[in-house]
Amino acid sequence: MKNTRNRNLVTAMVSLLALSAGLSACSNNNGNTDSSKSVSIDFWHTFGAGTVEESFKTKIKEFKQLIKDNEGVDVIINPEYNGSYDDIKKKVGNGLSVGDIPTLTVAYPDHVAYYLSQESKDGQYVVDLSKFFNDEKIGFKAQAYLGDEEGDDDFIESFLAEGQTYAKNGTYSLPYMKSTEIMFYNVDLLQYIMPLYNAEIGDSEVAIKEYMDSLTWEELINLCSFIKTKVGESPKDFAPDFECPLIYDSDANFIITQMHQQKINYSSVGTDGKGVIEFDSAHQSEYNKTLDLVKELKVDKDNGLVSTRGILNKYGSDYFKNERCVFTIGSSGGSGYNFPESNGFKLGITKVPARNSNPVYVSQGITLCMLNNSKFSAEENALKQEYAWKLLKFLTNGKNNCQLCLNGSEGYMPVRYSAYETSDYNTFIREGENYAKTLKVVREQVGNKFFVTSTFPASSFLRDEMGAMFTEVLAKKDCTDAFISEKLNTAISNTKLKM
């Protein structure tokens, strides 16, 4: 018995020495884990081949080297292209319960809401990023070598708020690159039209720009109506297959943005954490205003003033670059598709004219989400998430985020205020030509006037249903009020089945 006790004592002492040595190896100036081990992080994205992916991978290499140099840790980041946003949502959703998921993934907020809805306990799948914000060792401003100089208040408020609009309190996604809708216009065609429409403006390019920058939605429709009367009068100024004055790329954004500008309540999350459609028949006033709005826009379409991608089955850029429309409204993130080839005509860019003196705009673009994996231990997940968090800070610091947006995506806007104070941004604004015009419009004209819709498991489905409803109504010949009501009711009912 005495010998056994001695052996147990020796074993315990050896274990304590090993633990002490392990803690020593784990400790460094940054309070990180074992520097002799590598950390592997899977990162699913939608970037595909091209400058966005190249810039992303360049920043990953920089991050890995900085961690190695400053912490002595080998971070293995496995970026993997997984198709579209919907492809990733499906793959992540199927993999949540079996651990076939990455540590980091791109996501729409609606998709994050779906992942959260699958949890039986908080934090089961989706990591609340707010727990890292003020952590003494790895929170914001804790690692200067990662360019980590600003706190969470450096994020543009509406972009950060988008990751905090879920049924559960917390921050479940961070913005990476954002975009909104802007309007492109053919200056040459307006130089022909404007002297006929408003002699005070004439054909001055400067005066036309000032007019377009101050235009309301109602004034835009009046201008489109005038343009429609002039099509065909001067063959040299209009393409023989001219489609219509204005083409809107996203049917869903069209109707939802117009609803917000009309201050029609759209959706919310109830006290029970479930989604609420604020314009259904239970909210009769909002329902009636929605019907009236759809009817009004249907008249504009029937009068040949406006069309949409849903109707034409082509992006507005296909028509705009061939001078088959005067205006097109689309994502700033895809602005390059609207640039005329070989300087075929002078390009104008402005914010989307707002109705009801209420200029609020849709927020779009890439957001990032961190996941907890059931096939790893709590310790393994914590380690992966620590370095995933550091990577998020690195990718979204002002300098890097600016470079990623300007040198990679051309058209996406940085998510940090500090990004707009960098020399890279100022140089780009001076020298970036049409891309710089795009970003300048978003920054100076749109600013921070974004609306954020509530996110719940069926919120993306509601958006899709509203877009489909709007397309069907606009495309319908001899459309009656009863048909519009029927289609709106169907969109609402279909969404409620998913809620």
DODOVEX-211095 format. One record per residue (C-alpha): residue number from 1; x, y, z. Coordinates in nm, 4 decimals, m for minus. Layout:
# DODOVEX-211095
   timar          x          y          z
     NUM          X          Y          Z
...
# end
This chain:
# DODOVEX-211095
   timar          x          y          z
       1     0.0000     0.0000     0.0000
       2     0.2850     0.2336     0.0870
       3     0.4475     0.1735    m0.2551
       4     0.1170     0.2408    m0.4342
       5     0.0734     0.5688    m0.2517
       6     0.4298     0.6695    m0.3431
       7     0.3690     0.5827    m0.7054
       8     0.0488     0.7883    m0.7000
       9     0.2366     1.0799    m0.5462
      10     0.5101     1.0613    m0.8112
      11     0.2481     1.0387    m1.0862
      12     0.0663     1.3424    m0.9483
      13     0.3918     1.5419    m0.9285
      14     0.4808     1.4485    m1.2864
      15     0.1321     1.5523    m1.3983
      16     0.1643     1.8872    m1.2215
      17     0.5047     1.9464    m1.3815
      18     0.3617     1.8600    m1.7230
      19     0.0675     2.0932    m1.6660
      20     0.3032     2.3701    m1.5555
      21     0.5181     2.3202    m1.8634
      22     0.2079     2.3178    m2.0801
      23     0.0859     2.6438    m1.9300
      24     0.4283     2.7945    m1.9888
      25     0.4180     2.6900    m2.3536
      26     0.0651     2.8248    m2.3871
      27     0.1491     3.1594    m2.2297
      28     0.2808     3.4509    m2.4299
      29     0.2397     3.8247    m2.4267
      30    m0.1034     3.7935    m2.5852
      31    m0.2500     3.5305    m2.3543
      32    m0.3024     3.2796    m2.6353
      33    m0.3059     2.9019    m2.6476
      34    m0.0262     2.6542    m2.7169
      35     0.2139     2.8169    m2.9617
      36     0.3616     2.4785    m3.0552
      37     0.0324     2.3685    m3.2093
      38    m0.1435     2.4782    m3.5238
      39    m0.4996     2.6048    m3.5416
      40    m0.7175     2.5099    m3.8383
      41    m1.0121     2.7261    m3.9487
      42    m1.2516     2.6391    m4.2316
      43    m1.3948     2.9448    m4.4065
      44    m1.6811     2.8998    m4.6560
      45    m1.7344     3.1844    m4.9010
      46    m1.9106     3.2844    m5.2234
      47    m1.6340     3.4918    m5.3816
      48    m1.5504     3.2661    m5.6760
      49    m1.2511     3.3302    m5.8986
      50    m1.1429     3.6893    m5.9545
      51    m1.0183     3.9944    m5.7735
      52    m1.2463     3.9555    m5.4704
      53    m1.1126     3.6075    m5.3959
      54    m0.7537     3.7070    m5.4763
      55    m0.7647     4.0048    m5.2388
      56    m0.9277     3.7886    m4.9718
      57    m0.6560     3.5227    m4.9981
      58    m0.3816     3.7868    m4.9917
      59    m0.5148     3.9217    m4.6634
      60    m0.5345     3.5702    m4.5211
      61    m0.1636     3.5197    m4.5969
      62    m0.0803     3.8488    m4.4277
      63    m0.2835     3.7492    m4.1226
      64    m0.1164     3.4089    m4.0909
      65     0.2278     3.5682    m4.1044
      66     0.1392     3.8316    m3.8448
      67     0.0099     3.5659    m3.6050
      68     0.3206     3.3533    m3.6600
      69     0.5549     3.6474    m3.6054
      70     0.3762     3.7886    m3.3002
      71     0.2307     3.4799    m3.1325
      72     0.4317     3.1900    m3.2705
      73     0.1118     3.0107    m3.3696
      74     0.0570     2.8453    m3.7066
      75    m0.2947     2.9304    m3.8236
      76    m0.4176     2.7161    m4.1108
      77    m0.7098     2.8854    m4.2848
      78    m0.8974     2.6790    m4.5402
      79    m1.1004     2.9115    m4.7647
      80    m1.3520     2.7148    m4.9681
      81    m1.5820     2.8406    m5.2408
      82    m1.9301     2.6962    m5.1911
      83    m2.1420     2.8511    m5.4627
      84    m2.4151     3.1044    m5.3951
      85    m2.5493     3.2346    m5.0646
      86    m2.8415     2.9962    m5.0938
      87    m2.6034     2.7059    m5.1614
      88    m2.4135     2.7844    m4.8427
      89    m2.7329     2.8245    m4.6411
      90    m2.8491     2.4807    m4.7506
      91    m2.5127     2.3195    m4.6842
      92    m2.4708     2.4792    m4.3416
      93    m2.8311     2.4028    m4.2475
      94    m2.7864     2.0365    m4.3347
      95    m2.4567     2.0185    m4.1485
      96    m2.5415     2.1917    m3.8209
      97    m2.6480     1.8835    m3.6257
      98    m2.3674     1.6582    m3.7559
      99    m2.0811     1.9073    m3.7375
     100    m2.0290     1.9370    m4.1118
     101    m1.9892     2.3146    m4.0953
     102    m1.7046     2.5683    m4.1071
     103    m1.5889     2.7988    m3.8300
     104    m1.6547     3.1050    m4.0484
     105    m1.9018     3.1504    m4.3302
     106    m2.0528     3.4268    m4.5371
     107    m2.4263     3.4622    m4.4828
     108    m2.7263     3.6820    m4.5294
     109    m2.8776     3.7905    m4.1963
     110    m3.1890     3.5896    m4.2852
     111    m2.9744     3.2774    m4.3053
     112    m2.8176     3.3459    m3.9665
     113    m3.1703     3.3779    m3.8265
     114    m3.2450     3.0334    m3.9647
     115    m2.9334     2.8832    m3.8017
     116    m3.0343     3.0413    m3.4706
     117    m3.3828     2.8961    m3.4997
     118    m3.2346     2.5453    m3.5131
     119    m3.0722     2.5805    m3.1704
     120    m3.2151     2.4042    m2.8679
     121    m2.9905     2.6141    m2.6427
     122    m2.8139     2.9465    m2.6885
     123    m2.4771     2.9195    m2.8573
     124    m2.5347     2.5662    m2.9799
     125    m2.4518     2.6605    m3.3387
     126    m2.4090     3.0368    m3.3813
     127    m2.1484     3.2273    m3.1814
     128    m2.2490     3.5560    m3.0191
     129    m1.9628     3.7780    m3.1333
     130    m2.0405     4.0496    m2.8797
     131    m1.8701     3.8382    m2.6119
     132    m1.5396     3.9188    m2.7813
     133    m1.5908     4.2931    m2.8203
     134    m1.4555     4.4031    m2.4825
     135    m1.2444     4.0995    m2.3907
     136    m0.9265     4.2272    m2.2233
     137    m0.6973     3.9925    m2.4159
     138    m0.8545     3.9628    m2.7613
     139    m1.1266     4.2286    m2.7784
     140    m1.1258     4.5317    m3.0028
     141    m0.8045     4.7392    m2.9721
     142    m0.6207     4.4490    m2.8044
     143    m0.3827     4.3528    m3.0886
     144    m0.2137     4.6526    m3.2489
     145    m0.0140     4.4257    m3.4818
     146    m0.3456     4.3289    m3.6473
     147    m0.4234     4.6927    m3.7210
     148    m0.6726     4.6660    m3.4392
     149    m0.6977     5.0327    m3.3456
     150    m1.0713     5.1046    m3.3254
     151    m1.3632     4.9744    m3.1230
     152    m1.7019     4.8494    m3.2379
     153    m1.8223     5.2110    m3.2524
     154    m1.6067     5.2488    m3.5650
     155    m1.8501     5.0333    m3.7631
     156    m2.1154     5.2236    m3.9565
     157    m2.4091     5.1878    m3.7200
     158    m2.6667     5.0436    m3.9579
     159    m2.4200     4.7846    m4.0876
     160    m2.3391     4.6627    m3.7365
     161    m2.7072     4.6781    m3.6368
     162    m2.7888     4.4361    m3.9177
     163    m2.6098     4.1642    m3.7188
     164    m2.8054     4.2493    m3.4046
     165    m3.1643     4.2344    m3.5323
     166    m3.2311     3.8730    m3.4440
     167    m3.4823     3.7255    m3.2034
     168    m3.1959     3.6576    m2.9608
     169    m2.9955     3.9365    m2.8029
     170    m2.6378     3.9589    m2.9226
     171    m2.4289     4.0133    m3.2351
     172    m2.4416     3.7104    m3.4611
     173    m2.2785     3.8473    m3.7761
     174    m2.0294     4.1183    m3.8698
     175    m2.0377     4.3266    m4.1887
     176    m1.7545     4.2632    m4.4355
     177    m1.8379     4.4543    m4.7563
     178    m2.1647     4.6354    m4.8121
     179    m2.3545     4.7773    m5.1040
     180    m2.6788     4.9515    m5.1777
     181    m2.8797     5.0505    m5.4834
     182    m2.7838     5.3490    m5.6967
     183    m2.9065     5.4934    m6.0262
     184    m2.7059     5.5157    m6.3480
     185    m2.8114     5.7522    m6.6256
     186    m2.7136     5.8315    m6.9833
     187    m2.5895     6.1912    m6.9867
     188    m2.5892     6.2115    m7.3659
     189    m2.9590     6.1222    m7.3896
     190    m3.0458     6.3702    m7.1150
     191    m2.8524     6.6409    m7.2978
     192    m3.0964     6.5856    m7.5842
     193    m3.4070     6.5563    m7.3641
     194    m3.3504     6.8207    m7.0987
     195    m3.3666     7.1344    m7.3173
     196    m3.7074     7.0111    m7.4315
     197    m3.8206     6.9199    m7.0796
     198    m3.6768     7.2092    m6.8792
     199    m3.5202     7.4943    m7.0742
     200    m3.3652     7.6423    m6.7574
     201    m3.1459     7.3335    m6.7200
     202    m3.0722     7.3016    m7.0905
     203    m2.7980     7.0669    m7.2056
     204    m2.5380     7.1695    m6.9491
     205    m2.3748     6.8587    m6.8062
     206    m2.3179     7.0364    m6.4738
     207    m2.6797     7.1537    m6.4512
     208    m2.8088     6.8077    m6.5416
     209    m2.5968     6.6509    m6.2665
     210    m2.7271     6.8994    m6.0095
     211    m3.0825     6.8273    m6.1188
     212    m3.0392     6.4493    m6.1062
     213    m2.8751     6.4640    m5.7629
     214    m3.1793     6.6458    m5.6213
     215    m3.4489     6.4482    m5.8039
     216    m3.7411     6.2917    m5.6139
     217    m3.9103     5.9693    m5.7228
     218    m4.2205     6.1593    m5.8329
     219    m4.0067     6.3939    m6.0459
     220    m3.8243     6.0975    m6.1976
     221    m4.1545     5.9404    m6.3062
     222    m4.2632     6.2735    m6.4602
     223    m3.9346     6.2893    m6.6513
     224    m3.9782     5.9285    m6.7672
     225    m4.3277     6.0158    m6.8888
     226    m4.1872     6.3019    m7.0972
     227    m3.9080     6.0842    m7.2356
     228    m4.1658     5.8272    m7.3423
     229    m4.3366     6.0877    m7.5613
     230    m4.0097     6.1684    m7.7378
     231    m3.8992     5.8156    m7.8195
     232    m3.8967     5.7740    m8.1969
     233    m3.9003     6.1451    m8.2730
     234    m3.5227     6.1542    m8.3202
     235    m3.3758     5.8237    m8.4404
     236    m3.0209     5.9427    m8.3843
     237    m3.0830     5.9912    m8.0119
     238    m3.2784     5.6741    m7.9256
     239    m3.1975     5.3146    m8.0133
     240    m3.4555     5.1689    m8.2552
     241    m3.5298     4.8926    m8.0027
     242    m3.5570     5.1309    m7.7045
     243    m3.7276     4.9419    m7.4172
     244    m3.8441     5.2038    m7.1677
     245    m3.6968     5.5002    m6.9755
     246    m3.6243     5.3196    m6.6454
     247    m3.5306     4.9607    m6.5589
     248    m3.5060     4.8366    m6.1973
     249    m3.2891     4.5296    m6.1423
     250    m3.4435     4.3838    m5.8261
     251    m3.8218     4.3442    m5.8136
     252    m3.8064     4.2663    m5.4418
     253    m3.5893     4.5686    m5.3589
     254    m3.8151     4.7870    m5.5715
     255    m4.1347     4.7175    m5.3790
     256    m3.9749     4.6803    m5.0334
     257    m3.7750     5.0041    m5.0653
     258    m4.0842     5.1889    m5.1849
     259    m4.2739     5.0536    m4.8845
     260    m4.0097     5.1816    m4.6444
     261    m3.9979     5.5214    m4.8133
     262    m4.3762     5.5374    m4.7828
     263    m4.3316     5.4479    m4.4146
     264    m4.5420     5.1360    m4.4513
     265    m4.4596     4.8970    m4.1685
     266    m4.2971     4.5868    m4.3162
     267    m4.1978     4.3285    m4.0527
     268    m4.0891     4.2857    m3.6926
     269    m4.0023     4.0239    m3.4338
     270    m4.2623     3.9663    m3.1618
     271    m4.2000     3.9188    m2.7913
     272    m4.2143     3.5433    m2.8511
     273    m3.9216     3.5700    m3.0927
     274    m4.1363     3.4918    m3.3960
     275    m4.1604     3.7022    m3.7089
     276    m4.4541     3.9353    m3.7676
     277    m4.5762     4.0586    m4.1073
     278    m4.6813     4.4151    m4.0359
     279    m4.8809     4.4697    m4.3548
     280    m5.1103     4.1674    m4.3487
     281    m5.4884     4.1916    m4.3148
     282    m5.4548     4.2071    m3.9373
     283    m5.2914     4.5475    m3.9922
     284    m5.5591     4.6832    m4.2248
     285    m5.4191     5.0336    m4.2692
     286    m5.0739     4.9060    m4.3716
     287    m5.2328     4.6413    m4.5933
     288    m5.4382     4.9030    m4.7782
     289    m5.1375     5.1315    m4.8237
     290    m4.9399     4.8399    m4.9672
     291    m5.2164     4.7633    m5.2147
     292    m5.2347     5.1282    m5.3211
     293    m4.8598     5.1415    m5.3711
     294    m4.8533     4.8292    m5.5879
     295    m5.1424     4.9653    m5.7964
     296    m4.9611     5.2948    m5.8496
     297    m4.6391     5.1267    m5.9633
     298    m4.8410     4.8965    m6.1882
     299    m4.9801     5.2045    m6.3676
     300    m4.6255     5.3340    m6.4246
     301    m4.5269     5.0010    m6.5756
     302    m4.8390     4.9826    m6.7943
     303    m4.7635     5.3331    m6.9203
     304    m4.4274     5.2095    m7.0422
     305    m4.2258     5.4188    m6.7972
     306    m4.0569     5.1465    m6.5943
     307    m3.9733     4.7773    m6.6173
     308    m3.7848     4.5246    m6.4064
     309    m3.5466     4.2343    m6.4402
     310    m3.8263     4.0011    m6.3319
     311    m4.0295     4.1016    m6.6346
     312    m3.7471     4.1275    m6.8870
     313    m3.5449     3.8315    m6.7551
     314    m3.2319     4.0438    m6.8083
     315    m3.0411     4.2916    m6.5946
     316    m3.0964     4.6585    m6.6676
     317    m2.7287     4.6915    m6.7591
     318    m2.7923     4.4854    m7.0747
     319    m3.0318     4.7548    m7.1947
     320    m2.8504     5.0537    m7.0465
     321    m2.5148     4.9896    m7.2161
     322    m2.6946     4.9576    m7.5505
     323    m2.8847     5.2832    m7.4873
     324    m3.2181     5.1014    m7.4772
     325    m3.3095     5.2833    m7.1555
     326    m3.2052     5.6148    m6.9999
     327    m3.1918     5.5086    m6.6333
     328    m3.1178     5.1838    m6.4568
     329    m3.1209     5.1083    m6.0841
     330    m2.8999     4.8327    m5.9486
     331    m2.6473     4.7339    m5.6846
     332    m2.3422     4.9507    m5.6290
     333    m2.1585     4.6199    m5.5877
     334    m2.2253     4.5433    m5.9532
     335    m2.1711     4.8967    m6.0800
     336    m1.9088     4.7953    m6.3353
     337    m2.1693     4.6094    m6.5401
     338    m2.3299     4.9456    m6.6182
     339    m2.0192     5.1253    m6.7404
     340    m2.0450     5.2000    m7.1149
     341    m1.7949     5.0146    m7.3291
     342    m1.5271     5.2163    m7.5122
     343    m1.6749     5.5349    m7.3646
     344    m1.9826     5.4925    m7.5833
     345    m2.1656     5.7657    m7.3922
     346    m2.1137     5.9858    m7.0880
     347    m2.2137     5.8096    m6.7650
     348    m2.3983     5.9729    m6.4790
     349    m2.4334     5.8160    m6.1323
     350    m2.6585     5.9324    m5.8505
     351    m2.8585     5.8044    m5.5560
     352    m3.1959     5.6456    m5.6258
     353    m3.4548     5.9242    m5.6186
     354    m3.6640     5.8845    m5.3046
     355    m4.0354     5.9288    m5.2626
     356    m4.2228     6.0928    m4.9768
     357    m3.9132     6.3004    m4.8798
     358    m3.7864     5.9865    m4.7061
     359    m3.4510     5.8800    m4.8573
     360    m3.3895     5.5400    m4.6988
     361    m3.2179     5.2607    m4.8873
     362    m3.1615     4.8866    m4.8771
     363    m2.8414     4.7543    m4.7218
     364    m2.6880     4.4633    m4.9121
     365    m2.3575     4.2832    m4.9359
     366    m2.1367     4.0370    m4.7573
     367    m2.1671     3.9602    m4.3867
     368    m1.9706     3.7032    m4.1835
     369    m2.0929     3.4545    m3.9250
     370    m1.9037     3.2315    m3.6773
     371    m2.0260     2.8793    m3.5989
     372    m1.9849     2.6360    m3.3117
     373    m1.9123     2.2818    m3.4322
     374    m2.0631     1.9826    m3.2501
     375    m1.7887     1.7446    m3.3633
     376    m1.5217     1.9409    m3.1724
     377    m1.4721     1.9661    m2.7986
     378    m1.5447     2.2914    m2.6189
     379    m1.1699     2.3544    m2.5960
     380    m1.1177     2.2964    m2.9693
     381    m1.4082     2.5233    m3.0583
     382    m1.2795     2.7945    m2.8252
     383    m0.9362     2.7814    m2.9869
     384    m1.0720     2.7975    m3.3405
     385    m1.3100     3.0772    m3.2508
     386    m1.0367     3.2821    m3.0854
     387    m0.8335     3.2944    m3.4051
     388    m1.1410     3.3234    m3.6232
     389    m1.2333     3.6316    m3.4207
     390    m0.8855     3.7759    m3.4688
     391    m0.9226     3.7155    m3.8423
     392    m1.2563     3.8985    m3.8415
     393    m1.0923     4.1946    m3.6706
     394    m0.8082     4.1882    m3.9232
     395    m1.0356     4.1734    m4.2288
     396    m1.2574     4.4523    m4.0998
     397    m0.9993     4.6970    m3.9652
     398    m1.0175     5.0302    m4.1450
     399    m0.7101     4.9926    m4.3655
     400    m0.7647     4.6313    m4.4715
     401    m1.1369     4.6678    m4.5223
     402    m1.0778     4.9699    m4.7415
     403    m0.8218     4.7818    m4.9515
     404    m1.0466     4.4777    m4.9864
     405    m1.3372     4.6893    m5.1076
     406    m1.1438     4.9186    m5.3375
     407    m0.8889     4.6781    m5.4824
     408    m1.1003     4.3673    m5.4858
     409    m1.4696     4.4243    m5.5395
     410    m1.4871     4.7661    m5.7081
     411    m1.8248     4.8903    m5.6023
     412    m1.8616     4.7575    m5.2486
     413    m1.8220     5.0042    m4.9669
     414    m1.6090     4.9644    m4.6515
     415    m1.7916     4.9008    m4.3256
     416    m1.5770     5.1165    m4.0951
     417    m1.5702     5.4934    m4.0589
     418    m1.1905     5.4817    m4.0293
     419    m1.1687     5.3246    m4.3768
     420    m1.2865     5.6516    m4.5270
     421    m1.0013     5.8397    m4.3629
     422    m0.7232     5.6297    m4.5159
     423    m0.4876     5.7465    m4.7893
     424    m0.6041     5.4471    m4.9967
     425    m0.9605     5.5782    m4.9967
     426    m0.8621     5.9359    m5.0799
     427    m0.6369     5.8183    m5.3637
     428    m0.9133     5.5976    m5.5011
     429    m1.1640     5.8817    m5.4963
     430    m0.9210     6.0953    m5.6974
     431    m0.8150     5.8273    m5.9458
     432    m1.0806     5.5538    m5.9511
     433    m1.2932     5.7135    m6.2250
     434    m1.6353     5.5437    m6.2555
     435    m1.5823     5.3165    m5.9564
     436    m1.4815     5.6212    m5.7559
     437    m1.7964     5.8018    m5.8727
     438    m2.0001     5.5047    m5.7497
     439    m1.8409     5.4998    m5.4064
     440    m1.8621     5.8766    m5.3766
     441    m2.2365     5.8678    m5.4464
     442    m2.2898     5.5963    m5.1855
     443    m2.0754     5.7714    m4.9282
     444    m2.1858     6.1312    m4.9818
     445    m2.5434     6.1004    m5.1087
     446    m2.6725     5.7838    m4.9427
     447    m2.4516     5.8179    m4.6352
     448    m2.5946     5.6167    m4.3481
     449    m2.9577     5.6271    m4.4589
     450    m3.0176     5.2530    m4.4654
     451    m3.3219     5.0682    m4.3406
     452    m3.2709     4.7403    m4.1572
     453    m3.5487     4.4829    m4.1819
     454    m3.6133     4.2419    m3.8964
     455    m3.4549     3.9014    m3.9428
     456    m3.6323     3.5769    m3.8584
     457    m3.6296     3.2301    m4.0192
     458    m3.8853     3.3201    m4.2875
     459    m3.7755     3.6802    m4.3504
     460    m3.5807     3.5923    m4.6654
     461    m3.8836     3.3943    m4.7835
     462    m4.1041     3.7007    m4.7266
     463    m3.8684     3.9074    m4.9392
     464    m3.8756     3.6482    m5.2191
     465    m4.2541     3.6224    m5.2056
     466    m4.2963     3.9998    m5.2250
     467    m4.0624     4.0133    m5.5229
     468    m4.2481     3.7320    m5.6989
     469    m4.5839     3.8944    m5.6248
     470    m4.4650     4.2272    m5.7638
     471    m4.3273     4.0694    m6.0826
     472    m4.6502     3.8796    m6.1440
     473    m4.8632     4.1899    m6.0948
     474    m4.6452     4.4072    m6.3194
     475    m4.6449     4.1436    m6.5937
     476    m5.0216     4.0837    m6.5847
     477    m5.2239     4.2273    m6.8730
     478    m5.5684     4.3630    m6.7882
     479    m5.4769     4.3431    m6.4193
     480    m5.7657     4.3998    m6.1767
     481    m5.7599     4.5197    m5.8166
     482    m5.8902     4.1763    m5.7163
     483    m5.5914     4.0103    m5.8843
     484    m5.3474     4.2346    m5.6960
     485    m5.5204     4.1579    m5.3649
     486    m5.5120     3.7881    m5.4403
     487    m5.1407     3.7879    m5.5177
     488    m5.0542     3.9953    m5.2117
     489    m5.2598     3.7642    m4.9901
     490    m5.0866     3.4626    m5.1435
     491    m4.7419     3.6090    m5.0699
     492    m4.8430     3.6719    m4.7091
     493    m5.0037     3.3278    m4.6652
     494    m4.7084     3.1437    m4.8205
     495    m4.4708     3.3215    m4.5847
     496    m4.6816     3.2446    m4.2777
     497    m4.6626     2.8749    m4.3640
     498    m4.2841     2.9045    m4.3320
     499    m4.2927     3.0951    m4.0042
# end
